[in-house]
Amino acid sequence: MSKRAQARNDVVLRLAEIEDQSKKGWSLRAMWKVLKENGELCCAYSTFVKHVQALRNGDSQPRGKTEPQGKKSKQFTWNPVPDKEDLI
C-alpha cells in the first residue's frame, strides 16, 4: 500500500473520532500531534488536514492541483490534411 493510501486509511478510520473531538474544541493540529506521537499516523500535518477536509466535503479523493473553474481546457484534434493558412 502506498504512503498516501495508508495516510488516507488512517484518517478514514479515525474520522468519527476526529469529528467528535473537533466539536469538543480540539484543533486539527492538536489531534494530529497526539496521533503522530502515538504512532497512529505517519503523514505530515498538511496531508492530514487535506484528507480531513476532503472527507468532510464528501469527496472520494483529496483535492490536489486542479484546473481553475471557468477556464476551458484546450483539446488537441489531429488533422492529417492541414490548411495552407495554418502552415504560413
PyMOL Python script that loads the backbone (N, CA, C, O; Angstrom):
from pymol import cmd

cmd.read_pdbstr("""\
ATOM      1  N   MET A   1       0.846  -1.171   0.000  1.00  0.00           N
ATOM      2  CA  MET A   1       0.000   0.000   0.000  1.00  0.00           C
ATOM      3  C   MET A   1       0.894   1.237   0.000  1.00  0.00           C
ATOM      4  O   MET A   1       1.902   1.275   0.705  1.00  0.00           O
ATOM      5  N   SER A   2       0.531   2.238  -0.779  1.00  0.00           N
ATOM      6  CA  SER A   2       1.333   3.454  -0.856  1.00  0.00           C
ATOM      7  C   SER A   2       1.185   4.273   0.419  1.00  0.00           C
ATOM      8  O   SER A   2       0.250   4.073   1.194  1.00  0.00           O
ATOM      9  N   LYS A   3       2.113   5.191   0.624  1.00  0.00           N
ATOM     10  CA  LYS A   3       2.063   6.036   1.816  1.00  0.00           C
ATOM     11  C   LYS A   3       0.808   6.905   1.803  1.00  0.00           C
ATOM     12  O   LYS A   3       0.192   7.130   2.845  1.00  0.00           O
ATOM     13  N   ARG A   4       0.432   7.393   0.622  1.00  0.00           N
ATOM     14  CA  ARG A   4      -0.759   8.231   0.508  1.00  0.00           C
ATOM     15  C   ARG A   4      -2.019   7.440   0.889  1.00  0.00           C
ATOM     16  O   ARG A   4      -2.883   7.933   1.613  1.00  0.00           O
ATOM     17  N   ALA A   5      -2.098   6.220   0.390  1.00  0.00           N
ATOM     18  CA  ALA A   5      -3.256   5.379   0.705  1.00  0.00           C
ATOM     19  C   ALA A   5      -3.277   5.032   2.189  1.00  0.00           C
ATOM     20  O   ALA A   5      -4.343   4.998   2.803  1.00  0.00           O
ATOM     21  N   GLN A   6      -2.116   4.777   2.762  1.00  0.00           N
ATOM     22  CA  GLN A   6      -2.040   4.468   4.185  1.00  0.00           C
ATOM     23  C   GLN A   6      -2.482   5.665   5.021  1.00  0.00           C
ATOM     24  O   GLN A   6      -3.228   5.512   5.988  1.00  0.00           O
ATOM     25  N   ALA A   7      -2.019   6.856   4.644  1.00  0.00           N
ATOM     26  CA  ALA A   7      -2.395   8.067   5.381  1.00  0.00           C
ATOM     27  C   ALA A   7      -3.899   8.293   5.293  1.00  0.00           C
ATOM     28  O   ALA A   7      -4.536   8.644   6.287  1.00  0.00           O
ATOM     29  N   ARG A   8      -4.463   8.095   4.115  1.00  0.00           N
ATOM     30  CA  ARG A   8      -5.904   8.271   3.948  1.00  0.00           C
ATOM     31  C   ARG A   8      -6.675   7.255   4.783  1.00  0.00           C
ATOM     32  O   ARG A   8      -7.666   7.603   5.425  1.00  0.00           O
ATOM     33  N   ASN A   9      -6.229   6.009   4.779  1.00  0.00           N
ATOM     34  CA  ASN A   9      -6.887   4.984   5.592  1.00  0.00           C
ATOM     35  C   ASN A   9      -6.823   5.313   7.077  1.00  0.00           C
ATOM     36  O   ASN A   9      -7.797   5.118   7.804  1.00  0.00           O
ATOM     37  N   ASP A  10      -5.673   5.814   7.526  1.00  0.00           N
ATOM     38  CA  ASP A  10      -5.529   6.193   8.930  1.00  0.00           C
ATOM     39  C   ASP A  10      -6.552   7.264   9.307  1.00  0.00           C
ATOM     40  O   ASP A  10      -7.142   7.216  10.387  1.00  0.00           O
ATOM     41  N   VAL A  11      -6.758   8.229   8.411  1.00  0.00           N
ATOM     42  CA  VAL A  11      -7.707   9.305   8.681  1.00  0.00           C
ATOM     43  C   VAL A  11      -9.141   8.790   8.594  1.00  0.00           C
ATOM     44  O   VAL A  11      -9.976   9.139   9.429  1.00  0.00           O
ATOM     45  N   VAL A  12      -9.432   7.967   7.596  1.00  0.00           N
ATOM     46  CA  VAL A  12     -10.786   7.424   7.430  1.00  0.00           C
ATOM     47  C   VAL A  12     -11.190   6.623   8.665  1.00  0.00           C
ATOM     48  O   VAL A  12     -12.320   6.740   9.139  1.00  0.00           O
ATOM     49  N   LEU A  13     -10.281   5.818   9.181  1.00  0.00           N
ATOM     50  CA  LEU A  13     -10.579   5.005  10.358  1.00  0.00           C
ATOM     51  C   LEU A  13     -10.892   5.849  11.590  1.00  0.00           C
ATOM     52  O   LEU A  13     -11.650   5.428  12.465  1.00  0.00           O
ATOM     53  N   ARG A  14     -10.311   7.028  11.651  1.00  0.00           N
ATOM     54  CA  ARG A  14     -10.470   7.871  12.834  1.00  0.00           C
ATOM     55  C   ARG A  14     -11.371   9.083  12.595  1.00  0.00           C
ATOM     56  O   ARG A  14     -11.456   9.958  13.457  1.00  0.00           O
ATOM     57  N   LEU A  15     -12.037   9.153  11.454  1.00  0.00           N
ATOM     58  CA  LEU A  15     -12.808  10.342  11.101  1.00  0.00           C
ATOM     59  C   LEU A  15     -13.908  10.638  12.119  1.00  0.00           C
ATOM     60  O   LEU A  15     -14.088  11.797  12.495  1.00  0.00           O
ATOM     61  N   ALA A  16     -14.638   9.642  12.571  1.00  0.00           N
ATOM     62  CA  ALA A  16     -15.706   9.875  13.551  1.00  0.00           C
ATOM     63  C   ALA A  16     -15.125  10.456  14.836  1.00  0.00           C
ATOM     64  O   ALA A  16     -15.689  11.380  15.422  1.00  0.00           O
ATOM     65  N   GLU A  17     -13.994   9.905  15.268  1.00  0.00           N
ATOM     66  CA  GLU A  17     -13.342  10.406  16.471  1.00  0.00           C
ATOM     67  C   GLU A  17     -12.820  11.824  16.259  1.00  0.00           C
ATOM     68  O   GLU A  17     -12.919  12.664  17.154  1.00  0.00           O
ATOM     69  N   ILE A  18     -12.272  12.091  15.088  1.00  0.00           N
ATOM     70  CA  ILE A  18     -11.761  13.423  14.763  1.00  0.00           C
ATOM     71  C   ILE A  18     -12.902  14.438  14.780  1.00  0.00           C
ATOM     72  O   ILE A  18     -12.752  15.529  15.331  1.00  0.00           O
ATOM     73  N   GLU A  19     -14.031  14.090  14.184  1.00  0.00           N
ATOM     74  CA  GLU A  19     -15.189  14.981  14.163  1.00  0.00           C
ATOM     75  C   GLU A  19     -15.706  15.221  15.577  1.00  0.00           C
ATOM     76  O   GLU A  19     -16.037  16.352  15.935  1.00  0.00           O
ATOM     77  N   ASP A  20     -15.777  14.173  16.374  1.00  0.00           N
ATOM     78  CA  ASP A  20     -16.258  14.289  17.749  1.00  0.00           C
ATOM     79  C   ASP A  20     -15.360  15.217  18.558  1.00  0.00           C
ATOM     80  O   ASP A  20     -15.852  16.101  19.259  1.00  0.00           O
ATOM     81  N   GLN A  21     -14.066  15.026  18.465  1.00  0.00           N
ATOM     82  CA  GLN A  21     -13.123  15.860  19.214  1.00  0.00           C
ATOM     83  C   GLN A  21     -13.109  17.292  18.692  1.00  0.00           C
ATOM     84  O   GLN A  21     -12.899  18.237  19.453  1.00  0.00           O
ATOM     85  N   SER A  22     -13.329  17.444  17.415  1.00  0.00           N
ATOM     86  CA  SER A  22     -13.394  18.779  16.827  1.00  0.00           C
ATOM     87  C   SER A  22     -14.577  19.560  17.403  1.00  0.00           C
ATOM     88  O   SER A  22     -14.462  20.754  17.682  1.00  0.00           O
ATOM     89  N   LYS A  23     -15.706  18.884  17.579  1.00  0.00           N
ATOM     90  CA  LYS A  23     -16.887  19.523  18.177  1.00  0.00           C
ATOM     91  C   LYS A  23     -16.646  19.892  19.632  1.00  0.00           C
ATOM     92  O   LYS A  23     -17.266  20.817  20.157  1.00  0.00           O
ATOM     93  N   LYS A  24     -15.752  19.173  20.272  1.00  0.00           N
ATOM     94  CA  LYS A  24     -15.422  19.459  21.680  1.00  0.00           C
ATOM     95  C   LYS A  24     -14.385  20.572  21.816  1.00  0.00           C
ATOM     96  O   LYS A  24     -14.017  20.952  22.927  1.00  0.00           O
ATOM     97  N   GLY A  25     -13.914  21.096  20.673  1.00  0.00           N
ATOM     98  CA  GLY A  25     -12.996  22.232  20.723  1.00  0.00           C
ATOM     99  C   GLY A  25     -11.547  21.918  20.408  1.00  0.00           C
ATOM    100  O   GLY A  25     -10.713  22.824  20.416  1.00  0.00           O
ATOM    101  N   TRP A  26     -11.223  20.677  20.133  1.00  0.00           N
ATOM    102  CA  TRP A  26      -9.840  20.329  19.807  1.00  0.00           C
ATOM    103  C   TRP A  26      -9.518  20.766  18.383  1.00  0.00           C
ATOM    104  O   TRP A  26     -10.338  20.607  17.479  1.00  0.00           O
ATOM    105  N   SER A  27      -8.341  21.307  18.187  1.00  0.00           N
ATOM    106  CA  SER A  27      -7.915  21.711  16.851  1.00  0.00           C
ATOM    107  C   SER A  27      -7.360  20.503  16.095  1.00  0.00           C
ATOM    108  O   SER A  27      -6.955  19.509  16.698  1.00  0.00           O
ATOM    109  N   LEU A  28      -7.348  20.608  14.779  1.00  0.00           N
ATOM    110  CA  LEU A  28      -6.780  19.527  13.966  1.00  0.00           C
ATOM    111  C   LEU A  28      -5.296  19.344  14.278  1.00  0.00           C
ATOM    112  O   LEU A  28      -4.790  18.222  14.298  1.00  0.00           O
ATOM    113  N   ARG A  29      -4.608  20.458  14.521  1.00  0.00           N
ATOM    114  CA  ARG A  29      -3.174  20.362  14.819  1.00  0.00           C
ATOM    115  C   ARG A  29      -2.938  19.583  16.113  1.00  0.00           C
ATOM    116  O   ARG A  29      -2.029  18.755  16.177  1.00  0.00           O
ATOM    117  N   ALA A  30      -3.741  19.837  17.134  1.00  0.00           N
ATOM    118  CA  ALA A  30      -3.577  19.131  18.407  1.00  0.00           C
ATOM    119  C   ALA A  30      -3.859  17.634  18.233  1.00  0.00           C
ATOM    120  O   ALA A  30      -3.141  16.791  18.769  1.00  0.00           O
ATOM    121  N   MET A  31      -4.911  17.321  17.477  1.00  0.00           N
ATOM    122  CA  MET A  31      -5.239  15.906  17.245  1.00  0.00           C
ATOM    123  C   MET A  31      -4.141  15.231  16.442  1.00  0.00           C
ATOM    124  O   MET A  31      -3.741  14.111  16.758  1.00  0.00           O
ATOM    125  N   TRP A  32      -3.644  15.906  15.396  1.00  0.00           N
ATOM    126  CA  TRP A  32      -2.576  15.334  14.575  1.00  0.00           C
ATOM    127  C   TRP A  32      -1.334  15.076  15.421  1.00  0.00           C
ATOM    128  O   TRP A  32      -0.693  14.032  15.297  1.00  0.00           O
ATOM    129  N   LYS A  33      -1.003  16.029  16.278  1.00  0.00           N
ATOM    130  CA  LYS A  33       0.200  15.894  17.103  1.00  0.00           C
ATOM    131  C   LYS A  33       0.105  14.665  18.017  1.00  0.00           C
ATOM    132  O   LYS A  33       1.067  13.906  18.133  1.00  0.00           O
ATOM    133  N   VAL A  34      -1.039  14.470  18.659  1.00  0.00           N
ATOM    134  CA  VAL A  34      -1.219  13.323  19.552  1.00  0.00           C
ATOM    135  C   VAL A  34      -1.167  12.020  18.758  1.00  0.00           C
ATOM    136  O   VAL A  34      -0.500  11.067  19.163  1.00  0.00           O
ATOM    137  N   LEU A  35      -1.874  11.981  17.623  1.00  0.00           N
ATOM    138  CA  LEU A  35      -1.874  10.767  16.802  1.00  0.00           C
ATOM    139  C   LEU A  35      -0.476  10.454  16.269  1.00  0.00           C
ATOM    140  O   LEU A  35      -0.072   9.293  16.216  1.00  0.00           O
ATOM    141  N   LYS A  36       0.250  11.484  15.881  1.00  0.00           N
ATOM    142  CA  LYS A  36       1.610  11.305  15.350  1.00  0.00           C
ATOM    143  C   LYS A  36       2.554  10.802  16.449  1.00  0.00           C
ATOM    144  O   LYS A  36       3.353   9.895  16.218  1.00  0.00           O
ATOM    145  N   GLU A  37       2.458  11.396  17.643  1.00  0.00           N
ATOM    146  CA  GLU A  37       3.326  10.990  18.755  1.00  0.00           C
ATOM    147  C   GLU A  37       3.051   9.552  19.189  1.00  0.00           C
ATOM    148  O   GLU A  37       3.964   8.849  19.624  1.00  0.00           O
ATOM    149  N   ASN A  38       1.804   9.117  19.074  1.00  0.00           N
ATOM    150  CA  ASN A  38       1.442   7.749  19.452  1.00  0.00           C
ATOM    151  C   ASN A  38       1.686   6.748  18.334  1.00  0.00           C
ATOM    152  O   ASN A  38       1.426   5.558  18.507  1.00  0.00           O
ATOM    153  N   GLY A  39       2.177   7.206  17.195  1.00  0.00           N
ATOM    154  CA  GLY A  39       2.483   6.318  16.081  1.00  0.00           C
ATOM    155  C   GLY A  39       1.258   5.838  15.315  1.00  0.00           C
ATOM    156  O   GLY A  39       1.328   4.852  14.582  1.00  0.00           O
ATOM    157  N   GLU A  40       0.146   6.526  15.482  1.00  0.00           N
ATOM    158  CA  GLU A  40      -1.075   6.134  14.790  1.00  0.00           C
ATOM    159  C   GLU A  40      -1.209   6.782  13.423  1.00  0.00           C
ATOM    160  O   GLU A  40      -2.036   6.356  12.616  1.00  0.00           O
ATOM    161  N   LEU A  41      -0.411   7.803  13.149  1.00  0.00           N
ATOM    162  CA  LEU A  41      -0.374   8.468  11.846  1.00  0.00           C
ATOM    163  C   LEU A  41       1.061   8.541  11.374  1.00  0.00           C
ATOM    164  O   LEU A  41       1.987   8.661  12.176  1.00  0.00           O
ATOM    165  N   CYS A  42       1.240   8.467  10.069  1.00  0.00           N
ATOM    166  CA  CYS A  42       2.594   8.550   9.521  1.00  0.00           C
ATOM    167  C   CYS A  42       2.704   9.672   8.491  1.00  0.00           C
ATOM    168  O   CYS A  42       3.651   9.701   7.705  1.00  0.00           O
ATOM    169  N   CYS A  43       1.747  10.593   8.491  1.00  0.00           N
ATOM    170  CA  CYS A  43       1.741  11.641   7.467  1.00  0.00           C
ATOM    171  C   CYS A  43       2.037  12.999   8.084  1.00  0.00           C
ATOM    172  O   CYS A  43       2.006  13.173   9.302  1.00  0.00           O
ATOM    173  N   ALA A  44       2.326  13.955   7.206  1.00  0.00           N
ATOM    174  CA  ALA A  44       2.559  15.327   7.624  1.00  0.00           C
ATOM    175  C   ALA A  44       1.232  15.989   7.992  1.00  0.00           C
ATOM    176  O   ALA A  44       0.162  15.518   7.608  1.00  0.00           O
ATOM    177  N   TYR A  45       1.320  17.076   8.734  1.00  0.00           N
ATOM    178  CA  TYR A  45       0.120  17.788   9.151  1.00  0.00           C
ATOM    179  C   TYR A  45      -0.698  18.257   7.953  1.00  0.00           C
ATOM    180  O   TYR A  45      -1.923  18.132   7.948  1.00  0.00           O
ATOM    181  N   SER A  46      -0.026  18.797   6.942  1.00  0.00           N
ATOM    182  CA  SER A  46      -0.741  19.306   5.768  1.00  0.00           C
ATOM    183  C   SER A  46      -1.512  18.188   5.054  1.00  0.00           C
ATOM    184  O   SER A  46      -2.623  18.403   4.570  1.00  0.00           O
ATOM    185  N   THR A  47      -0.922  17.016   4.996  1.00  0.00           N
ATOM    186  CA  THR A  47      -1.599  15.866   4.380  1.00  0.00           C
ATOM    187  C   THR A  47      -2.804  15.459   5.212  1.00  0.00           C
ATOM    188  O   THR A  47      -3.871  15.168   4.671  1.00  0.00           O
ATOM    189  N   PHE A  48      -2.633  15.440   6.516  1.00  0.00           N
ATOM    190  CA  PHE A  48      -3.726  15.105   7.428  1.00  0.00           C
ATOM    191  C   PHE A  48      -4.898  16.058   7.233  1.00  0.00           C
ATOM    192  O   PHE A  48      -6.045  15.621   7.135  1.00  0.00           O
ATOM    193  N   VAL A  49      -4.619  17.350   7.176  1.00  0.00           N
ATOM    194  CA  VAL A  49      -5.671  18.358   7.007  1.00  0.00           C
ATOM    195  C   VAL A  49      -6.379  18.186   5.663  1.00  0.00           C
ATOM    196  O   VAL A  49      -7.604  18.283   5.588  1.00  0.00           O
ATOM    197  N   LYS A  50      -5.616  17.933   4.613  1.00  0.00           N
ATOM    198  CA  LYS A  50      -6.232  17.749   3.289  1.00  0.00           C
ATOM    199  C   LYS A  50      -7.165  16.546   3.273  1.00  0.00           C
ATOM    200  O   LYS A  50      -8.245  16.607   2.687  1.00  0.00           O
ATOM    201  N   HIS A  51      -6.761  15.464   3.905  1.00  0.00           N
ATOM    202  CA  HIS A  51      -7.610  14.276   3.955  1.00  0.00           C
ATOM    203  C   HIS A  51      -8.880  14.545   4.774  1.00  0.00           C
ATOM    204  O   HIS A  51      -9.973  14.145   4.372  1.00  0.00           O
ATOM    205  N   VAL A  52      -8.736  15.211   5.902  1.00  0.00           N
ATOM    206  CA  VAL A  52      -9.900  15.506   6.740  1.00  0.00           C
ATOM    207  C   VAL A  52     -10.868  16.410   5.989  1.00  0.00           C
ATOM    208  O   VAL A  52     -12.073  16.161   5.989  1.00  0.00           O
ATOM    209  N   GLN A  53     -10.355  17.457   5.348  1.00  0.00           N
ATOM    210  CA  GLN A  53     -11.225  18.375   4.607  1.00  0.00           C
ATOM    211  C   GLN A  53     -11.921  17.671   3.460  1.00  0.00           C
ATOM    212  O   GLN A  53     -13.108  17.897   3.222  1.00  0.00           O
ATOM    213  N   ALA A  54     -11.202  16.823   2.748  1.00  0.00           N
ATOM    214  CA  ALA A  54     -11.801  16.103   1.630  1.00  0.00           C
ATOM    215  C   ALA A  54     -12.914  15.179   2.112  1.00  0.00           C
ATOM    216  O   ALA A  54     -13.965  15.084   1.480  1.00  0.00           O
ATOM    217  N   LEU A  55     -12.683  14.506   3.219  1.00  0.00           N
ATOM    218  CA  LEU A  55     -13.696  13.602   3.761  1.00  0.00           C
ATOM    219  C   LEU A  55     -14.901  14.371   4.306  1.00  0.00           C
ATOM    220  O   LEU A  55     -16.036  13.905   4.206  1.00  0.00           O
ATOM    221  N   ARG A  56     -14.656  15.529   4.874  1.00  0.00           N
ATOM    222  CA  ARG A  56     -15.764  16.360   5.365  1.00  0.00           C
ATOM    223  C   ARG A  56     -16.637  16.842   4.205  1.00  0.00           C
ATOM    224  O   ARG A  56     -17.855  16.958   4.340  1.00  0.00           O
ATOM    225  N   ASN A  57     -16.004  17.118   3.075  1.00  0.00           N
ATOM    226  CA  ASN A  57     -16.737  17.597   1.901  1.00  0.00           C
ATOM    227  C   ASN A  57     -17.392  16.463   1.129  1.00  0.00           C
ATOM    228  O   ASN A  57     -18.118  16.707   0.166  1.00  0.00           O
ATOM    229  N   GLY A  58     -17.144  15.236   1.540  1.00  0.00           N
ATOM    230  CA  GLY A  58     -17.737  14.093   0.860  1.00  0.00           C
ATOM    231  C   GLY A  58     -17.007  13.695  -0.406  1.00  0.00           C
ATOM    232  O   GLY A  58     -17.535  12.928  -1.212  1.00  0.00           O
ATOM    233  N   ASP A  59     -15.804  14.205  -0.590  1.00  0.00           N
ATOM    234  CA  ASP A  59     -15.017  13.848  -1.775  1.00  0.00           C
ATOM    235  C   ASP A  59     -14.419  12.467  -1.607  1.00  0.00           C
ATOM    236  O   ASP A  59     -14.066  12.052  -0.503  1.00  0.00           O
ATOM    237  N   SER A  60     -14.314  11.769  -2.711  1.00  0.00           N
ATOM    238  CA  SER A  60     -13.708  10.448  -2.644  1.00  0.00           C
ATOM    239  C   SER A  60     -12.189  10.545  -2.610  1.00  0.00           C
ATOM    240  O   SER A  60     -11.524   9.636  -2.114  1.00  0.00           O
ATOM    241  N   GLN A  61     -11.643  11.617  -3.124  1.00  0.00           N
ATOM    242  CA  GLN A  61     -10.200  11.833  -3.115  1.00  0.00           C
ATOM    243  C   GLN A  61      -9.915  13.245  -2.642  1.00  0.00           C
ATOM    244  O   GLN A  61     -10.708  14.150  -2.901  1.00  0.00           O
ATOM    245  N   PRO A  62      -8.785  13.455  -1.945  1.00  0.00           N
ATOM    246  CA  PRO A  62      -8.423  14.800  -1.556  1.00  0.00           C
ATOM    247  C   PRO A  62      -8.143  15.655  -2.774  1.00  0.00           C
ATOM    248  O   PRO A  62      -7.713  15.159  -3.815  1.00  0.00           O
ATOM    249  N   ARG A  63      -8.388  16.922  -2.633  1.00  0.00           N
ATOM    250  CA  ARG A  63      -8.180  17.820  -3.770  1.00  0.00           C
ATOM    251  C   ARG A  63      -6.702  18.134  -3.925  1.00  0.00           C
ATOM    252  O   ARG A  63      -6.013  18.479  -2.965  1.00  0.00           O
ATOM    253  N   GLY A  64      -6.244  18.007  -5.137  1.00  0.00           N
ATOM    254  CA  GLY A  64      -4.880  18.384  -5.455  1.00  0.00           C
ATOM    255  C   GLY A  64      -4.918  19.576  -6.367  1.00  0.00           C
ATOM    256  O   GLY A  64      -5.864  20.362  -6.327  1.00  0.00           O
ATOM    257  N   LYS A  65      -3.919  19.720  -7.176  1.00  0.00           N
ATOM    258  CA  LYS A  65      -3.906  20.813  -8.127  1.00  0.00           C
ATOM    259  C   LYS A  65      -4.884  20.492  -9.249  1.00  0.00           C
ATOM    260  O   LYS A  65      -4.749  19.485  -9.942  1.00  0.00           O
ATOM    261  N   THR A  66      -5.851  21.349  -9.410  1.00  0.00           N
ATOM    262  CA  THR A  66      -6.847  21.165 -10.454  1.00  0.00           C
ATOM    263  C   THR A  66      -6.915  22.407 -11.304  1.00  0.00           C
ATOM    264  O   THR A  66      -6.382  23.456 -10.941  1.00  0.00           O
ATOM    265  N   GLU A  67      -7.563  22.286 -12.414  1.00  0.00           N
ATOM    266  CA  GLU A  67      -7.721  23.408 -13.317  1.00  0.00           C
ATOM    267  C   GLU A  67      -8.701  24.401 -12.722  1.00  0.00           C
ATOM    268  O   GLU A  67      -9.745  23.995 -12.212  1.00  0.00           O
ATOM    269  N   PRO A  68      -8.394  25.703 -12.772  1.00  0.00           N
ATOM    270  CA  PRO A  68      -9.322  26.693 -12.233  1.00  0.00           C
ATOM    271  C   PRO A  68     -10.667  26.626 -12.938  1.00  0.00           C
ATOM    272  O   PRO A  68     -10.746  26.369 -14.140  1.00  0.00           O
ATOM    273  N   GLN A  69     -11.720  26.860 -12.169  1.00  0.00           N
ATOM    274  CA  GLN A  69     -13.049  26.799 -12.755  1.00  0.00           C
ATOM    275  C   GLN A  69     -13.249  27.998 -13.670  1.00  0.00           C
ATOM    276  O   GLN A  69     -12.704  29.077 -13.434  1.00  0.00           O
ATOM    277  N   GLY A  70     -14.025  27.795 -14.702  1.00  0.00           N
ATOM    278  CA  GLY A  70     -14.305  28.866 -15.640  1.00  0.00           C
ATOM    279  C   GLY A  70     -13.417  28.828 -16.873  1.00  0.00           C
ATOM    280  O   GLY A  70     -13.782  29.381 -17.910  1.00  0.00           O
ATOM    281  N   LYS A  71     -12.281  28.198 -16.779  1.00  0.00           N
ATOM    282  CA  LYS A  71     -11.394  28.080 -17.923  1.00  0.00           C
ATOM    283  C   LYS A  71     -11.647  26.751 -18.606  1.00  0.00           C
ATOM    284  O   LYS A  71     -11.745  25.710 -17.956  1.00  0.00           O
ATOM    285  N   LYS A  72     -11.751  26.799 -19.903  1.00  0.00           N
ATOM    286  CA  LYS A  72     -11.948  25.571 -20.658  1.00  0.00           C
ATOM    287  C   LYS A  72     -10.590  25.032 -21.073  1.00  0.00           C
ATOM    288  O   LYS A  72      -9.702  25.788 -21.467  1.00  0.00           O
ATOM    289  N   SER A  73     -10.440  23.744 -20.982  1.00  0.00           N
ATOM    290  CA  SER A  73      -9.171  23.150 -21.385  1.00  0.00           C
ATOM    291  C   SER A  73      -9.140  23.024 -22.904  1.00  0.00           C
ATOM    292  O   SER A  73     -10.157  22.775 -23.551  1.00  0.00           O
ATOM    293  N   LYS A  74      -7.951  23.202 -23.443  1.00  0.00           N
ATOM    294  CA  LYS A  74      -7.777  23.052 -24.879  1.00  0.00           C
ATOM    295  C   LYS A  74      -7.673  21.574 -25.195  1.00  0.00           C
ATOM    296  O   LYS A  74      -7.003  20.817 -24.493  1.00  0.00           O
ATOM    297  N   GLN A  75      -8.329  21.185 -26.236  1.00  0.00           N
ATOM    298  CA  GLN A  75      -8.253  19.792 -26.636  1.00  0.00           C
ATOM    299  C   GLN A  75      -7.570  19.701 -27.991  1.00  0.00           C
ATOM    300  O   GLN A  75      -7.844  20.477 -28.906  1.00  0.00           O
ATOM    301  N   PHE A  76      -6.694  18.751 -28.085  1.00  0.00           N
ATOM    302  CA  PHE A  76      -5.962  18.532 -29.315  1.00  0.00           C
ATOM    303  C   PHE A  76      -6.808  17.692 -30.260  1.00  0.00           C
ATOM    304  O   PHE A  76      -7.362  16.663 -29.873  1.00  0.00           O
ATOM    305  N   THR A  77      -6.899  18.145 -31.503  1.00  0.00           N
ATOM    306  CA  THR A  77      -7.558  17.353 -32.541  1.00  0.00           C
ATOM    307  C   THR A  77      -6.595  17.210 -33.703  1.00  0.00           C
ATOM    308  O   THR A  77      -6.027  18.191 -34.182  1.00  0.00           O
ATOM    309  N   TRP A  78      -6.424  16.014 -34.136  1.00  0.00           N
ATOM    310  CA  TRP A  78      -5.489  15.715 -35.209  1.00  0.00           C
ATOM    311  C   TRP A  78      -6.147  15.952 -36.553  1.00  0.00           C
ATOM    312  O   TRP A  78      -7.232  15.441 -36.833  1.00  0.00           O
ATOM    313  N   ASN A  79      -5.465  16.742 -37.386  1.00  0.00           N
ATOM    314  CA  ASN A  79      -5.928  16.998 -38.746  1.00  0.00           C
ATOM    315  C   ASN A  79      -4.822  16.521 -39.687  1.00  0.00           C
ATOM    316  O   ASN A  79      -3.807  17.204 -39.824  1.00  0.00           O
ATOM    317  N   PRO A  80      -4.991  15.363 -40.342  1.00  0.00           N
ATOM    318  CA  PRO A  80      -3.932  14.833 -41.196  1.00  0.00           C
ATOM    319  C   PRO A  80      -3.705  15.672 -42.454  1.00  0.00           C
ATOM    320  O   PRO A  80      -2.649  15.567 -43.077  1.00  0.00           O
ATOM    321  N   VAL A  81      -4.663  16.487 -42.832  1.00  0.00           N
ATOM    322  CA  VAL A  81      -4.522  17.365 -44.002  1.00  0.00           C
ATOM    323  C   VAL A  81      -4.654  18.802 -43.506  1.00  0.00           C
ATOM    324  O   VAL A  81      -5.769  19.312 -43.393  1.00  0.00           O
ATOM    325  N   PRO A  82      -3.527  19.469 -43.204  1.00  0.00           N
ATOM    326  CA  PRO A  82      -3.600  20.828 -42.646  1.00  0.00           C
ATOM    327  C   PRO A  82      -4.034  21.852 -43.698  1.00  0.00           C
ATOM    328  O   PRO A  82      -3.841  21.657 -44.898  1.00  0.00           O
ATOM    329  N   ASP A  83      -4.618  22.939 -43.216  1.00  0.00           N
ATOM    330  CA  ASP A  83      -4.983  24.051 -44.105  1.00  0.00           C
ATOM    331  C   ASP A  83      -3.717  24.840 -44.441  1.00  0.00           C
ATOM    332  O   ASP A  83      -2.809  24.957 -43.618  1.00  0.00           O
ATOM    333  N   LYS A  84      -3.669  25.386 -45.677  1.00  0.00           N
ATOM    334  CA  LYS A  84      -2.485  26.159 -46.080  1.00  0.00           C
ATOM    335  C   LYS A  84      -2.323  27.391 -45.205  1.00  0.00           C
ATOM    336  O   LYS A  84      -1.195  27.788 -44.913  1.00  0.00           O
ATOM    337  N   GLU A  85      -3.426  28.006 -44.780  1.00  0.00           N
ATOM    338  CA  GLU A  85      -3.345  29.212 -43.935  1.00  0.00           C
ATOM    339  C   GLU A  85      -2.678  28.915 -42.589  1.00  0.00           C
ATOM    340  O   GLU A  85      -1.992  29.768 -42.025  1.00  0.00           O
ATOM    341  N   ASP A  86      -2.884  27.707 -42.087  1.00  0.00           N
ATOM    342  CA  ASP A  86      -2.280  27.331 -40.808  1.00  0.00           C
ATOM    343  C   ASP A  86      -0.765  27.104 -40.918  1.00  0.00           C
ATOM    344  O   ASP A  86      -0.034  27.221 -39.935  1.00  0.00           O
ATOM    345  N   LEU A  87      -0.313  26.778 -42.140  1.00  0.00           N
ATOM    346  CA  LEU A  87       1.114  26.499 -42.341  1.00  0.00           C
ATOM    347  C   LEU A  87       1.918  27.766 -42.592  1.00  0.00           C
ATOM    348  O   LEU A  87       3.131  27.773 -42.384  1.00  0.00           O
ATOM    349  N   ILE A  88       1.283  28.813 -43.024  1.00  0.00           N
ATOM    350  CA  ILE A  88       2.015  30.040 -43.381  1.00  0.00           C
ATOM    351  C   ILE A  88       2.087  30.991 -42.221  1.00  0.00           C
ATOM    352  O   ILE A  88       2.665  32.071 -42.344  1.00  0.00           O
TER     353      ILE A  88
END
""", "prot")
cmd.dss("prot")
cmd.show_as("cartoon", "prot")
cmd.util.cbc("prot")
cmd.orient("prot")
